[in-house]
Amino acid sequence: MSIRHGLLALLAERPMYGYQLRAEFETRTGSTWPLNIGQVYTTLQRLERDGLVEPADTAGYADDQTAVYQLTETGRAETEKWWSAPVTRHAPARDELAIKLALAVTLPGVDVQAVVQRQRTETMRAVQQYTRLSRRADEANDTAWLLVLDSLVFAAEAEIRWLDHVEARLERTARRAARTDASPSGAPPPATPTTALSSPGHPDAATTEKSGR
């Protein structure tokens, strides 16, 4: 989530100060991504440095020392550009779970199956929690919050399907390794009684051939 663009989008509606921006952001996203007020003001300072926001008139505010920000024309253009551009996936964010499992399968002493099972339990708990929250939401008045909840539910359900895929892949890998260990590379398969008797040069091969006629 781009905090930078989120703040710009809110400022496109009206000038605001830091605490207002944080409150508006959390209200509109259902507090899914809580913001630290220090992070808000640091981002505002960078936006001002880049010429995207500027101090606004504080008339009408109880505290005229409050730093109120508004968009510049450049900031408004940047906001419009953000709305019109799709979110790209060519540089995905680091996925802690994927990294955790990738390390687990390469390091000795880690029970990967247990890691997967615990994660599945936790993710299923999250799905249930999000579902309960969505049932309590007002369909008419909580559209933004419901959109966020839907996204969280779909992402968690996809994670559960991925964990199922991880288990299946690990099982296939284990079976393949077991077959490799049982049959050393390059060694012929063990002879069965039938193949041994039919082998040329076996003393009973001729007898077997005659009896088969």
ZIKA-V43698 format. One record per backbone hydrogen bond with DSSP energy under -1.0 kcal/mol. CO is the residue of the C=O (numbers start at 1). NH is the residue of the N-H. If there is no record, write none. Layout:
BEGIN
co=[CO | CO]
nh=[NH | NH]
END
This chain:
BEGIN
co=[2 | 3 | 4 | 5 | 6 | 7 | 8 | 10 | 10 | 16 | 17 | 18 | 19 | 20 | 21 | 22 | 23 | 24 | 25 | 26 | 29 | 36 | 37 | 38 | 39 | 40 | 41 | 42 | 43 | 44 | 45 | 46 | 47 | 48 | 52 | 54 | 58 | 63 | 68 | 69 | 70 | 72 | 73 | 74 | 75 | 76 | 77 | 78 | 79 | 80 | 81 | 95 | 96 | 97 | 98 | 99 | 100 | 101 | 103 | 110 | 111 | 112 | 113 | 114 | 115 | 116 | 117 | 118 | 119 | 120 | 121 | 122 | 123 | 124 | 125 | 126 | 127 | 128 | 129 | 130 | 131 | 132 | 138 | 142 | 143 | 144 | 145 | 146 | 147 | 148 | 149 | 150 | 151 | 152 | 153 | 154 | 155 | 156 | 157 | 158 | 159 | 160 | 161 | 162 | 163 | 164 | 165 | 166 | 167 | 168 | 169 | 170 | 171 | 172 | 173 | 174 | 175 | 176 | 177 | 178 | 179 | 184 | 192 | 193 | 194 | 199 | 202 | 204 | 205 | 206 | 207 | 208 | 210]
nh=[6 | 7 | 8 | 9 | 10 | 11 | 12 | 13 | 14 | 69 | 21 | 22 | 23 | 24 | 25 | 26 | 27 | 28 | 29 | 31 | 32 | 40 | 41 | 42 | 43 | 44 | 45 | 46 | 47 | 48 | 49 | 50 | 52 | 51 | 72 | 70 | 61 | 66 | 56 | 16 | 54 | 76 | 77 | 78 | 79 | 80 | 81 | 82 | 83 | 84 | 85 | 99 | 100 | 101 | 102 | 103 | 104 | 105 | 106 | 112 | 115 | 116 | 117 | 118 | 119 | 120 | 121 | 122 | 123 | 124 | 125 | 126 | 127 | 128 | 129 | 130 | 131 | 132 | 133 | 134 | 135 | 136 | 142 | 146 | 147 | 148 | 149 | 150 | 151 | 152 | 153 | 154 | 155 | 156 | 157 | 158 | 159 | 160 | 161 | 162 | 163 | 164 | 165 | 166 | 167 | 168 | 169 | 170 | 171 | 172 | 173 | 174 | 175 | 176 | 177 | 178 | 179 | 180 | 181 | 182 | 183 | 187 | 196 | 197 | 198 | 202 | 205 | 208 | 209 | 210 | 211 | 212 | 213]
END
